[in-house]
Amino acid sequence: MQKELEELQPQLLKMAEENVKMMQFIDQESQEMEYTSEIVRAEEVVAKRQAASAQALKDECEAELAEAVPALEAAIAALNTLKVTITRS
């Protein structure tokens, strides 16, 4: 059994080195991921503000349109009345 352990020692050392390299890689990737996550969170805040601003503008436009549509319909009806009167004369 001692002989088997001695024969496996180089493989164990190699695997330990690979493990250290893998842990360093994972640590680096984790740091990059955290940095990217921070950027995404910051961009999300900006996007939410812009979405809220756009929604407010949309609501304002829809309210103004709701006021304008009846006036437009009344004007069209009045115009149609004038056309009928002019045509009959």
N, C-alpha and C positions, 0 to 999 in steps of 0.2 A: 504494500500500500504506500509506503514511503517513496518507493521508486516511481509509482504512478504520479504521486504529488509532485515529485521533482521533474518529471516529464511534462506535466501540465503547467508548471510554473511559468514558462515563457508565454504560453497562451493566456494565462491569467493576467500577467503583466500587460500584454498587448491589449486585452479586453479592458483592463483598468484604464489604460491610456485613452482608448477609444471612448470609454465612458466619460472621462474628464473632458475630452474634446466635445462630446455630444452635450454635456451639461453646459459648457461654455457657449456652444451654439444656441442652445435653448435659452440661456440667459440673455444673449444678445438679441435673439428674436423676440423675446418677451419685452425687452426694453423698447425695441422698435415698435412693437404692437402697442405698448402703453403710450408712446409718443403719438402714434397715429390716432389712437383712441382719443387723446386729448384734443387733437386737431379736429376730429370729427365732432366731438362734443361742442367745441367752440363754433363750428360751422352750423351745427344744429340750432344753437341759440340764435344765431343770425337769421337762419332760415325761418325759424318760428316767428321772429319779430317781423320779417318781411311778409310772411303769410298772414299775420294778424293785421298788418297795414293794408295788404291787398284785400282782405275780407272786409275791413272797414270801408275801403273805397268802393268795393262792390255793393255793400249795403247802402251806402250813400247814393250811388248811381241808381240802384233799384228803387229807392224811395223817390228820387227825382223823376224817374221814369213813370212810376205809379201816379204821380201828380200830372205829368205831361200827357199821358195817354188819353184821359178823358177830354182834355182840351183839344187834342188832335182829332179825336172822334167827333167832337162837336163841330169843329171847323170843317171836317169832311162832310158832315151832314148838312151844314149851312151851305157849303159849296155846291153840293148836289141839289139843294133847293134852288139856288141861284141858276144853275144850269137848266133845270126844268122850267123855270120862269122865263128865262131868256129864249129858250127853244120854242115855247108856246107863243111868244109875242110876234 
